Amino acid sequence: MAEIMDVGAQVKCALEEPEKNWKFSASAAGERNFWINYQDAYEEMIRHTSTTEVPRYVVRADNKWFTHLVISAVLLRTLSELELSYPKVPAAERKELEAAKQELLKKK
């Protein structure tokens, strides 16, 4: 419900300040009546499309530092769970690389 009030304040501001009139659409006033339906549909979509393998995260964007903190934490956790490592180079290829390195160093 707080989101509806925030949107209402934004619309009022857009209407009262001529330089912000471009932000307002007359159809937006009628669309506010469907806000709860939109929220329900949005929550249902997240609930039905977020899985353990492919999770979805809903992060409020009205507080930038907090938004960035949450996103950073999710990325850090996700990357640490991947257990990434450099590929192993077979011994034969390492020998070839060392030979190429020595050849390049001789040409200096």
C-alpha positions in Angstrom: 0.0 0.0 0.0 2.9 2.3 0.7 3.9 1.9 -3.0 0.5 3.2 -4.1 0.9 6.3 -1.9 4.5 6.8 -3.3 3.2 6.6 -6.8 0.3 9.0 -6.0 2.8 11.5 -4.6 5.0 11.2 -7.7 1.9 11.7 -10.0 0.9 14.8 -8.0 4.4 16.2 -8.3 4.4 15.5 -12.0 1.1 17.3 -12.5 2.0 20.3 -10.3 5.4 21.0 -11.9 5.1 21.9 -15.6 8.6 20.8 -16.4 7.6 17.3 -15.2 4.3 17.0 -17.0 5.9 14.8 -19.6 6.2 12.1 -16.9 2.4 11.8 -16.5 0.0 10.0 -18.8 -3.7 10.6 -18.4 -4.2 6.8 -18.6 -2.1 6.3 -15.5 -4.8 7.7 -13.2 -7.1 4.8 -14.3 -4.4 2.3 -14.2 -3.9 3.0 -10.5 -7.1 1.1 -9.9 -5.4 -2.1 -11.0 -2.3 -1.7 -8.9 -3.2 -4.6 -6.5 -3.9 -6.8 -9.6 -0.5 -5.9 -11.1 1.2 -6.6 -7.8 -0.5 -10.0 -7.5 0.4 -10.9 -11.1 4.0 -9.8 -10.5 4.3 -11.9 -7.3 2.8 -14.9 -9.0 5.2 -14.6 -11.9 8.2 -14.5 -9.5 6.8 -17.4 -7.5 6.3 -19.6 -10.6 9.5 -18.8 -12.4 12.1 -18.7 -9.6 13.8 -22.1 -9.1 16.7 -23.4 -7.0 18.7 -23.6 -10.2 17.7 -20.2 -11.5 16.6 -18.0 -8.6 15.0 -14.6 -9.1 15.7 -11.8 -6.7 13.4 -8.9 -6.1 15.2 -5.9 -4.8 13.6 -2.5 -4.1 15.3 0.2 -6.1 14.2 3.2 -4.0 17.4 3.2 -1.8 20.4 2.9 -4.1 23.1 2.1 -1.5 20.9 -0.7 -0.1 20.1 -2.0 -3.6 23.7 -2.1 -4.5 24.5 -3.9 -1.2 21.9 -6.6 -1.8 23.0 -7.2 -5.4 26.6 -7.3 -4.4 25.9 -9.9 -1.7 23.9 -12.1 -4.1 26.7 -11.9 -6.7 29.4 -12.7 -4.2 27.5 -15.6 -2.8 26.6 -16.9 -6.3 30.2 -16.6 -7.6 31.7 -18.3 -4.5 29.3 -21.2 -4.9 30.5 -21.8 -8.5 33.9 -23.2 -7.2 35.7 -21.7 -10.2 39.3 -22.6 -11.1 41.7 -22.1 -13.9 41.7 -24.9 -16.5 44.4 -27.5 -16.1 47.1 -27.4 -18.8 48.3 -30.9 -19.7 52.0 -31.5 -19.3 52.7 -31.8 -23.0 51.1 -28.4 -23.6 53.1 -26.9 -20.7 56.3 -28.2 -22.3 55.3 -26.6 -25.6 54.5 -23.3 -23.9 57.9 -23.3 -22.1 59.7 -24.0 -25.4 57.8 -21.1 -27.1 58.7 -18.8 -24.1 62.3 -19.7 -24.4 62.2 -19.0 -28.1 60.7 -15.6 -27.6 63.2 -14.7 -24.9 66.1 -15.6 -27.2 64.8 -13.1 -29.8 65.1 -10.1 -27.5 
